[in-house]
Amino acid sequence: MALSLALAPTVVSTGRYWVVPLDTYPRMEQGGTILKGAVSPDAARQFRSFLLSAPARAVLKRYGFFLS
């Protein structure tokens, strides 16, 4: 189960979890793109900007994501 799911407010108090040490598996890089045919490219760019903002990064860290 992803750590982000284990830390979700509706789940975190219902059981236990153990974090697999980072040095035991290869790092997984994730990324995103805005498709040329996007219905609303401006909205997609705004969403991307939000995801890269300090408030969004704080939420991602709270749910166990490691950011570079």
mmCIF file as Biopython writes it, N, C-alpha, C and O atoms, coordinates in Angstrom:
data_model
#
loop_
_atom_site.group_PDB
_atom_site.id
_atom_site.type_symbol
_atom_site.label_atom_id
_atom_site.label_alt_id
_atom_site.label_comp_id
_atom_site.label_asym_id
_atom_site.label_entity_id
_atom_site.label_seq_id
_atom_site.pdbx_PDB_ins_code
_atom_site.Cartn_x
_atom_site.Cartn_y
_atom_site.Cartn_z
_atom_site.occupancy
_atom_site.B_iso_or_equiv
_atom_site.auth_seq_id
_atom_site.auth_asym_id
_atom_site.pdbx_PDB_model_num
ATOM 1   N N  . MET A ? 1  ? 0.848  -1.165 0.000   1.0 0.0 1  A 1 
ATOM 2   C CA . MET A ? 1  ? 0.000  0.000  0.000   1.0 0.0 1  A 1 
ATOM 3   C C  . MET A ? 1  ? 0.896  1.232  0.000   1.0 0.0 1  A 1 
ATOM 4   O O  . MET A ? 1  ? 1.918  1.266  0.687   1.0 0.0 1  A 1 
ATOM 5   N N  . ALA A ? 2  ? 0.520  2.215  -0.753  1.0 0.0 2  A 1 
ATOM 6   C CA . ALA A ? 2  ? 1.286  3.457  -0.803  1.0 0.0 2  A 1 
ATOM 7   C C  . ALA A ? 2  ? 1.205  4.174  0.546   1.0 0.0 2  A 1 
ATOM 8   O O  . ALA A ? 2  ? 0.160  4.178  1.196   1.0 0.0 2  A 1 
ATOM 9   N N  . LEU A ? 3  ? 2.317  4.776  0.955   1.0 0.0 3  A 1 
ATOM 10  C CA . LEU A ? 3  ? 2.344  5.523  2.209   1.0 0.0 3  A 1 
ATOM 11  C C  . LEU A ? 3  ? 1.316  6.643  2.193   1.0 0.0 3  A 1 
ATOM 12  O O  . LEU A ? 3  ? 0.705  6.935  3.221   1.0 0.0 3  A 1 
ATOM 13  N N  . SER A ? 4  ? 1.118  7.265  1.054   1.0 0.0 4  A 1 
ATOM 14  C CA . SER A ? 4  ? 0.135  8.347  0.954   1.0 0.0 4  A 1 
ATOM 15  C C  . SER A ? 4  ? -1.265 7.857  1.321   1.0 0.0 4  A 1 
ATOM 16  O O  . SER A ? 4  ? -2.049 8.605  1.904   1.0 0.0 4  A 1 
ATOM 17  N N  . LEU A ? 5  ? -1.580 6.612  0.984   1.0 0.0 5  A 1 
ATOM 18  C CA . LEU A ? 5  ? -2.887 6.052  1.355   1.0 0.0 5  A 1 
ATOM 19  C C  . LEU A ? 5  ? -2.935 5.692  2.833   1.0 0.0 5  A 1 
ATOM 20  O O  . LEU A ? 5  ? -3.953 5.903  3.493   1.0 0.0 5  A 1 
ATOM 21  N N  . ALA A ? 6  ? -1.837 5.149  3.358   1.0 0.0 6  A 1 
ATOM 22  C CA . ALA A ? 6  ? -1.796 4.788  4.776   1.0 0.0 6  A 1 
ATOM 23  C C  . ALA A ? 6  ? -1.906 6.008  5.666   1.0 0.0 6  A 1 
ATOM 24  O O  . ALA A ? 6  ? -2.401 5.907  6.789   1.0 0.0 6  A 1 
ATOM 25  N N  . LEU A ? 7  ? -1.451 7.168  5.187   1.0 0.0 7  A 1 
ATOM 26  C CA . LEU A ? 7  ? -1.498 8.398  5.972   1.0 0.0 7  A 1 
ATOM 27  C C  . LEU A ? 7  ? -2.776 9.203  5.767   1.0 0.0 7  A 1 
ATOM 28  O O  . LEU A ? 7  ? -2.962 10.244 6.398   1.0 0.0 7  A 1 
ATOM 29  N N  . ALA A ? 8  ? -3.651 8.733  4.897   1.0 0.0 8  A 1 
ATOM 30  C CA . ALA A ? 8  ? -4.909 9.446  4.645   1.0 0.0 8  A 1 
ATOM 31  C C  . ALA A ? 8  ? -5.737 9.514  5.921   1.0 0.0 8  A 1 
ATOM 32  O O  . ALA A ? 8  ? -5.794 8.541  6.673   1.0 0.0 8  A 1 
ATOM 33  N N  . PRO A ? 9  ? -6.378 10.650 6.174   1.0 0.0 9  A 1 
ATOM 34  C CA . PRO A ? 9  ? -7.143 10.829 7.422   1.0 0.0 9  A 1 
ATOM 35  C C  . PRO A ? 9  ? -8.166 9.729  7.701   1.0 0.0 9  A 1 
ATOM 36  O O  . PRO A ? 9  ? -8.383 9.369  8.858   1.0 0.0 9  A 1 
ATOM 37  N N  . THR A ? 10 ? -8.788 9.201  6.669   1.0 0.0 10 A 1 
ATOM 38  C CA . THR A ? 10 ? -9.806 8.166  6.877   1.0 0.0 10 A 1 
ATOM 39  C C  . THR A ? 10 ? -9.222 6.791  7.166   1.0 0.0 10 A 1 
ATOM 40  O O  . THR A ? 10 ? -9.954 5.871  7.529   1.0 0.0 10 A 1 
ATOM 41  N N  . VAL A ? 11 ? -7.899 6.641  7.008   1.0 0.0 11 A 1 
ATOM 42  C CA . VAL A ? 11 ? -7.261 5.328  7.155   1.0 0.0 11 A 1 
ATOM 43  C C  . VAL A ? 11 ? -6.244 5.292  8.291   1.0 0.0 11 A 1 
ATOM 44  O O  . VAL A ? 11 ? -6.091 4.261  8.946   1.0 0.0 11 A 1 
ATOM 45  N N  . VAL A ? 12 ? -5.556 6.384  8.533   1.0 0.0 12 A 1 
ATOM 46  C CA . VAL A ? 12 ? -4.383 6.398  9.412   1.0 0.0 12 A 1 
ATOM 47  C C  . VAL A ? 12 ? -4.669 5.840  10.817  1.0 0.0 12 A 1 
ATOM 48  O O  . VAL A ? 12 ? -3.784 5.233  11.421  1.0 0.0 12 A 1 
ATOM 49  N N  . SER A ? 13 ? -5.847 6.028  11.329  1.0 0.0 13 A 1 
ATOM 50  C CA . SER A ? 13 ? -6.139 5.549  12.687  1.0 0.0 13 A 1 
ATOM 51  C C  . SER A ? 13 ? -6.759 4.159  12.721  1.0 0.0 13 A 1 
ATOM 52  O O  . SER A ? 13 ? -7.150 3.688  13.789  1.0 0.0 13 A 1 
ATOM 53  N N  . THR A ? 14 ? -6.857 3.493  11.569  1.0 0.0 14 A 1 
ATOM 54  C CA . THR A ? 14 ? -7.525 2.191  11.538  1.0 0.0 14 A 1 
ATOM 55  C C  . THR A ? 14 ? -6.575 1.008  11.572  1.0 0.0 14 A 1 
ATOM 56  O O  . THR A ? 14 ? -7.015 -0.141 11.593  1.0 0.0 14 A 1 
ATOM 57  N N  . GLY A ? 15 ? -5.288 1.276  11.577  1.0 0.0 15 A 1 
ATOM 58  C CA . GLY A ? 15 ? -4.348 0.159  11.568  1.0 0.0 15 A 1 
ATOM 59  C C  . GLY A ? 15 ? -2.927 0.636  11.782  1.0 0.0 15 A 1 
ATOM 60  O O  . GLY A ? 15 ? -2.693 1.705  12.346  1.0 0.0 15 A 1 
ATOM 61  N N  . ARG A ? 16 ? -1.978 -0.174 11.324  1.0 0.0 16 A 1 
ATOM 62  C CA . ARG A ? 16 ? -0.567 0.151  11.463  1.0 0.0 16 A 1 
ATOM 63  C C  . ARG A ? 16 ? 0.093  0.098  10.099  1.0 0.0 16 A 1 
ATOM 64  O O  . ARG A ? 16 ? -0.406 -0.550 9.179   1.0 0.0 16 A 1 
ATOM 65  N N  . TYR A ? 17 ? 1.208  0.777  9.977   1.0 0.0 17 A 1 
ATOM 66  C CA . TYR A ? 17 ? 1.983  0.699  8.745   1.0 0.0 17 A 1 
ATOM 67  C C  . TYR A ? 17 ? 3.464  0.739  9.098   1.0 0.0 17 A 1 
ATOM 68  O O  . TYR A ? 17 ? 3.852  1.182  10.179  1.0 0.0 17 A 1 
ATOM 69  N N  . TRP A ? 18 ? 4.269  0.273  8.174   1.0 0.0 18 A 1 
ATOM 70  C CA . TRP A ? 18 ? 5.715  0.273  8.327   1.0 0.0 18 A 1 
ATOM 71  C C  . TRP A ? 18 ? 6.296  0.843  7.049   1.0 0.0 18 A 1 
ATOM 72  O O  . TRP A ? 18 ? 5.937  0.406  5.956   1.0 0.0 18 A 1 
ATOM 73  N N  . VAL A ? 19 ? 7.184  1.810  7.171   1.0 0.0 19 A 1 
ATOM 74  C CA . VAL A ? 19 ? 7.790  2.438  6.002   1.0 0.0 19 A 1 
ATOM 75  C C  . VAL A ? 19 ? 9.008  1.617  5.577   1.0 0.0 19 A 1 
ATOM 76  O O  . VAL A ? 19 ? 9.921  1.389  6.371   1.0 0.0 19 A 1 
ATOM 77  N N  . VAL A ? 20 ? 9.013  1.180  4.331   1.0 0.0 20 A 1 
ATOM 78  C CA . VAL A ? 20 ? 10.138 0.434  3.784   1.0 0.0 20 A 1 
ATOM 79  C C  . VAL A ? 20 ? 11.313 1.411  3.643   1.0 0.0 20 A 1 
ATOM 80  O O  . VAL A ? 20 ? 11.148 2.477  3.049   1.0 0.0 20 A 1 
ATOM 81  N N  . PRO A ? 21 ? 12.483 1.074  4.170   1.0 0.0 21 A 1 
ATOM 82  C CA . PRO A ? 21 ? 13.623 1.989  4.083   1.0 0.0 21 A 1 
ATOM 83  C C  . PRO A ? 21 ? 13.954 2.374  2.635   1.0 0.0 21 A 1 
ATOM 84  O O  . PRO A ? 21 ? 13.945 1.528  1.740   1.0 0.0 21 A 1 
ATOM 85  N N  . LEU A ? 22 ? 14.241 3.646  2.424   1.0 0.0 22 A 1 
ATOM 86  C CA . LEU A ? 22 ? 14.483 4.156  1.075   1.0 0.0 22 A 1 
ATOM 87  C C  . LEU A ? 22 ? 15.664 3.493  0.379   1.0 0.0 22 A 1 
ATOM 88  O O  . LEU A ? 22 ? 15.691 3.412  -0.849  1.0 0.0 22 A 1 
ATOM 89  N N  . ASP A ? 23 ? 16.627 3.026  1.136   1.0 0.0 23 A 1 
ATOM 90  C CA . ASP A ? 23 ? 17.814 2.436  0.504   1.0 0.0 23 A 1 
ATOM 91  C C  . ASP A ? 23 ? 17.621 0.974  0.092   1.0 0.0 23 A 1 
ATOM 92  O O  . ASP A ? 23 ? 18.576 0.335  -0.349  1.0 0.0 23 A 1 
ATOM 93  N N  . THR A ? 24 ? 16.415 0.436  0.224   1.0 0.0 24 A 1 
ATOM 94  C CA . THR A ? 24 ? 16.174 -0.959 -0.127  1.0 0.0 24 A 1 
ATOM 95  C C  . THR A ? 24 ? 15.521 -1.138 -1.502  1.0 0.0 24 A 1 
ATOM 96  O O  . THR A ? 24 ? 15.268 -2.267 -1.923  1.0 0.0 24 A 1 
ATOM 97  N N  . TYR A ? 25 ? 15.253 -0.057 -2.187  1.0 0.0 25 A 1 
ATOM 98  C CA . TYR A ? 25 ? 14.641 -0.154 -3.509  1.0 0.0 25 A 1 
ATOM 99  C C  . TYR A ? 25 ? 15.056 1.057  -4.346  1.0 0.0 25 A 1 
ATOM 100 O O  . TYR A ? 25 ? 15.428 2.092  -3.793  1.0 0.0 25 A 1 
ATOM 101 N N  . PRO A ? 26 ? 14.994 0.935  -5.667  1.0 0.0 26 A 1 
ATOM 102 C CA . PRO A ? 26 ? 15.379 2.061  -6.516  1.0 0.0 26 A 1 
ATOM 103 C C  . PRO A ? 26 ? 14.369 3.207  -6.414  1.0 0.0 26 A 1 
ATOM 104 O O  . PRO A ? 26 ? 13.165 2.988  -6.276  1.0 0.0 26 A 1 
ATOM 105 N N  . ARG A ? 27 ? 14.884 4.410  -6.485  1.0 0.0 27 A 1 
ATOM 106 C CA . ARG A ? 27 ? 14.024 5.593  -6.427  1.0 0.0 27 A 1 
ATOM 107 C C  . ARG A ? 27 ? 13.113 5.627  -7.657  1.0 0.0 27 A 1 
ATOM 108 O O  . ARG A ? 27 ? 13.552 5.341  -8.770  1.0 0.0 27 A 1 
ATOM 109 N N  . MET A ? 28 ? 11.857 5.974  -7.447  1.0 0.0 28 A 1 
ATOM 110 C CA . MET A ? 28 ? 10.902 6.067  -8.540  1.0 0.0 28 A 1 
ATOM 111 C C  . MET A ? 28 ? 10.673 7.547  -8.869  1.0 0.0 28 A 1 
ATOM 112 O O  . MET A ? 28 ? 10.152 8.307  -8.053  1.0 0.0 28 A 1 
ATOM 113 N N  . GLU A ? 29 ? 11.065 7.925  -10.057 1.0 0.0 29 A 1 
ATOM 114 C CA . GLU A ? 29 ? 10.860 9.293  -10.511 1.0 0.0 29 A 1 
ATOM 115 C C  . GLU A ? 29 ? 9.471  9.403  -11.131 1.0 0.0 29 A 1 
ATOM 116 O O  . GLU A ? 29 ? 9.064  8.534  -11.902 1.0 0.0 29 A 1 
ATOM 117 N N  . GLN A ? 30 ? 8.748  10.459 -10.799 1.0 0.0 30 A 1 
ATOM 118 C CA . GLN A ? 30 ? 7.435  10.685 -11.387 1.0 0.0 30 A 1 
ATOM 119 C C  . GLN A ? 30 ? 7.425  12.074 -12.012 1.0 0.0 30 A 1 
ATOM 120 O O  . GLN A ? 30 ? 8.143  12.972 -11.571 1.0 0.0 30 A 1 
ATOM 121 N N  . GLY A ? 31 ? 6.630  12.233 -13.009 1.0 0.0 31 A 1 
ATOM 122 C CA . GLY A ? 31 ? 6.549  13.523 -13.677 1.0 0.0 31 A 1 
ATOM 123 C C  . GLY A ? 31 ? 5.179  13.706 -14.300 1.0 0.0 31 A 1 
ATOM 124 O O  . GLY A ? 31 ? 4.284  12.880 -14.117 1.0 0.0 31 A 1 
ATOM 125 N N  . GLY A ? 32 ? 5.028  14.763 -15.015 1.0 0.0 32 A 1 
ATOM 126 C CA . GLY A ? 32 ? 3.756  15.039 -15.664 1.0 0.0 32 A 1 
ATOM 127 C C  . GLY A ? 32 ? 3.962  15.857 -16.917 1.0 0.0 32 A 1 
ATOM 128 O O  . GLY A ? 32 ? 5.042  16.400 -17.149 1.0 0.0 32 A 1 
ATOM 129 N N  . THR A ? 33 ? 2.943  15.939 -17.707 1.0 0.0 33 A 1 
ATOM 130 C CA . THR A ? 33 ? 3.009  16.721 -18.935 1.0 0.0 33 A 1 
ATOM 131 C C  . THR A ? 33 ? 1.626  17.285 -19.246 1.0 0.0 33 A 1 
ATOM 132 O O  . THR A ? 33 ? 0.605  16.746 -18.818 1.0 0.0 33 A 1 
ATOM 133 N N  . ILE A ? 34 ? 1.616  18.342 -19.974 1.0 0.0 34 A 1 
ATOM 134 C CA . ILE A ? 34 ? 0.355  18.911 -20.460 1.0 0.0 34 A 1 
ATOM 135 C C  . ILE A ? 34 ? 0.270  18.546 -21.945 1.0 0.0 34 A 1 
ATOM 136 O O  . ILE A ? 34 ? 1.120  18.934 -22.746 1.0 0.0 34 A 1 
ATOM 137 N N  . LEU A ? 35 ? -0.749 17.814 -22.279 1.0 0.0 35 A 1 
ATOM 138 C CA . LEU A ? 35 ? -0.897 17.323 -23.652 1.0 0.0 35 A 1 
ATOM 139 C C  . LEU A ? 35 ? -1.275 18.451 -24.610 1.0 0.0 35 A 1 
ATOM 140 O O  . LEU A ? 35 ? -2.004 19.376 -24.251 1.0 0.0 35 A 1 
ATOM 141 N N  . LYS A ? 36 ? -0.766 18.353 -25.826 1.0 0.0 36 A 1 
ATOM 142 C CA . LYS A ? 36 ? -1.042 19.367 -26.844 1.0 0.0 36 A 1 
ATOM 143 C C  . LYS A ? 36 ? -2.554 19.502 -27.075 1.0 0.0 36 A 1 
ATOM 144 O O  . LYS A ? 36 ? -3.047 20.601 -27.330 1.0 0.0 36 A 1 
ATOM 145 N N  . GLY A ? 37 ? -3.276 18.402 -26.986 1.0 0.0 37 A 1 
ATOM 146 C CA . GLY A ? 37 ? -4.714 18.420 -27.237 1.0 0.0 37 A 1 
ATOM 147 C C  . GLY A ? 37 ? -5.563 18.628 -25.995 1.0 0.0 37 A 1 
ATOM 148 O O  . GLY A ? 37 ? -6.754 18.316 -26.009 1.0 0.0 37 A 1 
ATOM 149 N N  . ALA A ? 38 ? -4.983 19.146 -24.921 1.0 0.0 38 A 1 
ATOM 150 C CA . ALA A ? 38 ? -5.740 19.354 -23.681 1.0 0.0 38 A 1 
ATOM 151 C C  . ALA A ? 38 ? -6.942 20.265 -23.936 1.0 0.0 38 A 1 
ATOM 152 O O  . ALA A ? 38 ? -6.841 21.252 -24.664 1.0 0.0 38 A 1 
ATOM 153 N N  . VAL A ? 39 ? -8.070 19.924 -23.330 1.0 0.0 39 A 1 
ATOM 154 C CA . VAL A ? 39 ? -9.283 20.714 -23.499 1.0 0.0 39 A 1 
ATOM 155 C C  . VAL A ? 39 ? -9.087 22.121 -22.934 1.0 0.0 39 A 1 
ATOM 156 O O  . VAL A ? 39 ? -9.568 23.100 -23.504 1.0 0.0 39 A 1 
ATOM 157 N N  . SER A ? 40 ? -8.380 22.211 -21.816 1.0 0.0 40 A 1 
ATOM 158 C CA . SER A ? 40 ? -8.149 23.503 -21.177 1.0 0.0 40 A 1 
ATOM 159 C C  . SER A ? 40 ? -6.677 23.629 -20.767 1.0 0.0 40 A 1 
ATOM 160 O O  . SER A ? 40 ? -6.345 23.437 -19.597 1.0 0.0 40 A 1 
ATOM 161 N N  . PRO A ? 41 ? -5.802 23.948 -21.711 1.0 0.0 41 A 1 
ATOM 162 C CA . PRO A ? 41 ? -4.380 24.027 -21.382 1.0 0.0 41 A 1 
ATOM 163 C C  . PRO A ? 41 ? -4.063 25.087 -20.331 1.0 0.0 41 A 1 
ATOM 164 O O  . PRO A ? 41 ? -3.132 24.908 -19.546 1.0 0.0 41 A 1 
ATOM 165 N N  . ASP A ? 42 ? -4.808 26.176 -20.299 1.0 0.0 42 A 1 
ATOM 166 C CA . ASP A ? 42 ? -4.569 27.201 -19.275 1.0 0.0 42 A 1 
ATOM 167 C C  . ASP A ? 42 ? -4.859 26.653 -17.878 1.0 0.0 42 A 1 
ATOM 168 O O  . ASP A ? 42 ? -4.102 26.898 -16.938 1.0 0.0 42 A 1 
ATOM 169 N N  . ALA A ? 43 ? -5.956 25.913 -17.750 1.0 0.0 43 A 1 
ATOM 170 C CA . ALA A ? 43 ? -6.282 25.298 -16.459 1.0 0.0 43 A 1 
ATOM 171 C C  . ALA A ? 43 ? -5.223 24.272 -16.076 1.0 0.0 43 A 1 
ATOM 172 O O  . ALA A ? 43 ? -4.852 24.162 -14.908 1.0 0.0 43 A 1 
ATOM 173 N N  . ALA A ? 44 ? -4.740 23.525 -17.058 1.0 0.0 44 A 1 
ATOM 174 C CA . ALA A ? 44 ? -3.688 22.539 -16.792 1.0 0.0 44 A 1 
ATOM 175 C C  . ALA A ? 44 ? -2.415 23.223 -16.316 1.0 0.0 44 A 1 
ATOM 176 O O  . ALA A ? 44 ? -1.762 22.730 -15.397 1.0 0.0 44 A 1 
ATOM 177 N N  . ARG A ? 45 ? -2.050 24.348 -16.921 1.0 0.0 45 A 1 
ATOM 178 C CA . ARG A ? 45 ? -0.859 25.092 -16.488 1.0 0.0 45 A 1 
ATOM 179 C C  . ARG A ? 45 ? -1.044 25.652 -15.081 1.0 0.0 45 A 1 
ATOM 180 O O  . ARG A ? 45 ? -0.110 25.646 -14.279 1.0 0.0 45 A 1 
ATOM 181 N N  . GLN A ? 46 ? -2.240 26.133 -14.782 1.0 0.0 46 A 1 
ATOM 182 C CA . GLN A ? 46 ? -2.519 26.641 -13.428 1.0 0.0 46 A 1 
ATOM 183 C C  . GLN A ? 46 ? -2.410 25.512 -12.405 1.0 0.0 46 A 1 
ATOM 184 O O  . GLN A ? 46 ? -1.869 25.710 -11.317 1.0 0.0 46 A 1 
ATOM 185 N N  . PHE A ? 47 ? -2.920 24.333 -12.748 1.0 0.0 47 A 1 
ATOM 186 C CA . PHE A ? 47 ? -2.843 23.183 -11.843 1.0 0.0 47 A 1 
ATOM 187 C C  . PHE A ? 47 ? -1.382 22.775 -11.634 1.0 0.0 47 A 1 
ATOM 188 O O  . PHE A ? 47 ? -0.971 22.482 -10.511 1.0 0.0 47 A 1 
ATOM 189 N N  . ARG A ? 48 ? -0.597 22.757 -12.724 1.0 0.0 48 A 1 
ATOM 190 C CA . ARG A ? 48 ? 0.825  22.444 -12.611 1.0 0.0 48 A 1 
ATOM 191 C C  . ARG A ? 48 ? 1.523  23.453 -11.705 1.0 0.0 48 A 1 
ATOM 192 O O  . ARG A ? 48 ? 2.337  23.070 -10.865 1.0 0.0 48 A 1 
ATOM 193 N N  . SER A ? 49 ? 1.214  24.723 -11.867 1.0 0.0 49 A 1 
ATOM 194 C CA . SER A ? 49 ? 1.809  25.759 -11.011 1.0 0.0 49 A 1 
ATOM 195 C C  . SER A ? 49 ? 1.445  25.534 -9.555  1.0 0.0 49 A 1 
ATOM 196 O O  . SER A ? 49 ? 2.282  25.695 -8.667  1.0 0.0 49 A 1 
ATOM 197 N N  . PHE A ? 50 ? 0.195  25.161 -9.311  1.0 0.0 50 A 1 
ATOM 198 C CA . PHE A ? 50 ? -0.225 24.864 -7.939  1.0 0.0 50 A 1 
ATOM 199 C C  . PHE A ? 50 ? 0.570  23.697 -7.374  1.0 0.0 50 A 1 
ATOM 200 O O  . PHE A ? 50 ? 1.055  23.766 -6.245  1.0 0.0 50 A 1 
ATOM 201 N N  . LEU A ? 51 ? 0.710  22.619 -8.155  1.0 0.0 51 A 1 
ATOM 202 C CA . LEU A ? 51 ? 1.424  21.442 -7.665  1.0 0.0 51 A 1 
ATOM 203 C C  . LEU A ? 51 ? 2.874  21.752 -7.309  1.0 0.0 51 A 1 
ATOM 204 O O  . LEU A ? 51 ? 3.451  21.099 -6.439  1.0 0.0 51 A 1 
ATOM 205 N N  . LEU A ? 52 ? 3.459  22.726 -7.961  1.0 0.0 52 A 1 
ATOM 206 C CA . LEU A ? 52 ? 4.842  23.104 -7.697  1.0 0.0 52 A 1 
ATOM 207 C C  . LEU A ? 52 ? 4.968  24.155 -6.595  1.0 0.0 52 A 1 
ATOM 208 O O  . LEU A ? 52 ? 6.083  24.519 -6.219  1.0 0.0 52 A 1 
ATOM 209 N N  . SER A ? 53 ? 3.849  24.646 -6.073  1.0 0.0 53 A 1 
ATOM 210 C CA . SER A ? 53 ? 3.866  25.701 -5.057  1.0 0.0 53 A 1 
ATOM 211 C C  . SER A ? 53 ? 4.201  25.148 -3.673  1.0 0.0 53 A 1 
ATOM 212 O O  . SER A ? 53 ? 4.082  23.949 -3.423  1.0 0.0 53 A 1 
ATOM 213 N N  . ALA A ? 54 ? 4.614  26.033 -2.793  1.0 0.0 54 A 1 
ATOM 214 C CA . ALA A ? 54 ? 4.958  25.633 -1.420  1.0 0.0 54 A 1 
ATOM 215 C C  . ALA A ? 54 ? 3.783  24.978 -0.689  1.0 0.0 54 A 1 
ATOM 216 O O  . ALA A ? 54 ? 3.985  23.953 -0.038  1.0 0.0 54 A 1 
ATOM 217 N N  . PRO A ? 55 ? 2.559  25.527 -0.770  1.0 0.0 55 A 1 
ATOM 218 C CA . PRO A ? 55 ? 1.440  24.865 -0.069  1.0 0.0 55 A 1 
ATOM 219 C C  . PRO A ? 55 ? 1.176  23.439 -0.565  1.0 0.0 55 A 1 
ATOM 220 O O  . PRO A ? 55 ? 0.918  22.540 0.236   1.0 0.0 55 A 1 
ATOM 221 N N  . ALA A ? 56 ? 1.242  23.236 -1.883  1.0 0.0 56 A 1 
ATOM 222 C CA . ALA A ? 56 ? 1.008  21.891 -2.426  1.0 0.0 56 A 1 
ATOM 223 C C  . ALA A ? 56 ? 2.142  20.954 -2.037  1.0 0.0 56 A 1 
ATOM 224 O O  . ALA A ? 56 ? 1.898  19.791 -1.714  1.0 0.0 56 A 1 
ATOM 225 N N  . ARG A ? 57 ? 3.376  21.442 -2.062  1.0 0.0 57 A 1 
ATOM 226 C CA . ARG A ? 57 ? 4.519  20.616 -1.656  1.0 0.0 57 A 1 
ATOM 227 C C  . ARG A ? 57 ? 4.382  20.195 -0.196  1.0 0.0 57 A 1 
ATOM 228 O O  . ARG A ? 57 ? 4.759  19.079 0.164   1.0 0.0 57 A 1 
ATOM 229 N N  . ALA A ? 58 ? 3.849  21.072 0.645   1.0 0.0 58 A 1 
ATOM 230 C CA . ALA A ? 58 ? 3.637  20.730 2.057   1.0 0.0 58 A 1 
ATOM 231 C C  . ALA A ? 58 ? 2.630  19.595 2.197   1.0 0.0 58 A 1 
ATOM 232 O O  . ALA A ? 58 ? 2.814  18.692 3.013   1.0 0.0 58 A 1 
ATOM 233 N N  . VAL A ? 59 ? 1.570  19.644 1.405   1.0 0.0 59 A 1 
ATOM 234 C CA . VAL A ? 59 ? 0.566  18.570 1.435   1.0 0.0 59 A 1 
ATOM 235 C C  . VAL A ? 59 ? 1.194  17.263 0.970   1.0 0.0 59 A 1 
ATOM 236 O O  . VAL A ? 59 ? 0.993  16.224 1.599   1.0 0.0 59 A 1 
ATOM 237 N N  . LEU A ? 60 ? 1.949  17.299 -0.119  1.0 0.0 60 A 1 
ATOM 238 C CA . LEU A ? 60 ? 2.588  16.084 -0.625  1.0 0.0 60 A 1 
ATOM 239 C C  . LEU A ? 60 ? 3.533  15.493 0.420   1.0 0.0 60 A 1 
ATOM 240 O O  . LEU A ? 60 ? 3.546  14.279 0.623   1.0 0.0 60 A 1 
ATOM 241 N N  . LYS A ? 61 ? 4.316  16.329 1.079   1.0 0.0 61 A 1 
ATOM 242 C CA . LYS A ? 61 ? 5.228  15.837 2.131   1.0 0.0 61 A 1 
ATOM 243 C C  . LYS A ? 61 ? 4.437  15.225 3.279   1.0 0.0 61 A 1 
ATOM 244 O O  . LYS A ? 61 ? 4.835  14.193 3.820   1.0 0.0 61 A 1 
ATOM 245 N N  . ARG A ? 62 ? 3.318  15.847 3.661   1.0 0.0 62 A 1 
ATOM 246 C CA . ARG A ? 62 ? 2.495  15.331 4.761   1.0 0.0 62 A 1 
ATOM 247 C C  . ARG A ? 62 ? 2.006  13.917 4.467   1.0 0.0 62 A 1 
ATOM 248 O O  . ARG A ? 62 ? 1.809  13.118 5.383   1.0 0.0 62 A 1 
ATOM 249 N N  . TYR A ? 63 ? 1.812  13.612 3.184   1.0 0.0 63 A 1 
ATOM 250 C CA . TYR A ? 63 ? 1.321  12.291 2.800   1.0 0.0 63 A 1 
ATOM 251 C C  . TYR A ? 63 ? 2.434  11.343 2.363   1.0 0.0 63 A 1 
ATOM 252 O O  . TYR A ? 63 ? 2.174  10.330 1.713   1.0 0.0 63 A 1 
ATOM 253 N N  . GLY A ? 64 ? 3.671  11.674 2.720   1.0 0.0 64 A 1 
ATOM 254 C CA . GLY A ? 64 ? 4.756  10.730 2.535   1.0 0.0 64 A 1 
ATOM 255 C C  . GLY A ? 64 ? 5.531  10.807 1.242   1.0 0.0 64 A 1 
ATOM 256 O O  . GLY A ? 64 ? 6.380  9.953  0.986   1.0 0.0 64 A 1 
ATOM 257 N N  . PHE A ? 65 ? 5.265  11.803 0.421   1.0 0.0 65 A 1 
ATOM 258 C CA . PHE A ? 65 ? 6.025  11.948 -0.812  1.0 0.0 65 A 1 
ATOM 259 C C  . PHE A ? 65 ? 7.340  12.638 -0.509  1.0 0.0 65 A 1 
ATOM 260 O O  . PHE A ? 65 ? 7.389  13.571 0.292   1.0 0.0 65 A 1 
ATOM 261 N N  . PHE A ? 66 ? 8.407  12.180 -1.150  1.0 0.0 66 A 1 
ATOM 262 C CA . PHE A ? 66 ? 9.726  12.775 -0.996  1.0 0.0 66 A 1 
ATOM 263 C C  . PHE A ? 66 ? 9.969  13.641 -2.223  1.0 0.0 66 A 1 
ATOM 264 O O  . PHE A ? 66 ? 9.937  13.151 -3.352  1.0 0.0 66 A 1 
ATOM 265 N N  . LEU A ? 67 ? 10.207 14.908 -2.002  1.0 0.0 67 A 1 
ATOM 266 C CA . LEU A ? 67 ? 10.335 15.858 -3.112  1.0 0.0 67 A 1 
ATOM 267 C C  . LEU A ? 67 ? 11.790 16.261 -3.296  1.0 0.0 67 A 1 
ATOM 268 O O  . LEU A ? 67 ? 12.540 16.397 -2.330  1.0 0.0 67 A 1 
ATOM 269 N N  . SER A ? 68 ? 12.171 16.448 -4.545  1.0 0.0 68 A 1 
ATOM 270 C CA . SER A ? 68 ? 13.556 16.878 -4.785  1.0 0.0 68 A 1 
ATOM 271 C C  . SER A ? 68 ? 13.592 18.374 -5.008  1.0 0.0 68 A 1 
ATOM 272 O O  . SER A ? 68 ? 14.664 18.940 -5.227  1.0 0.0 68 A 1 
#
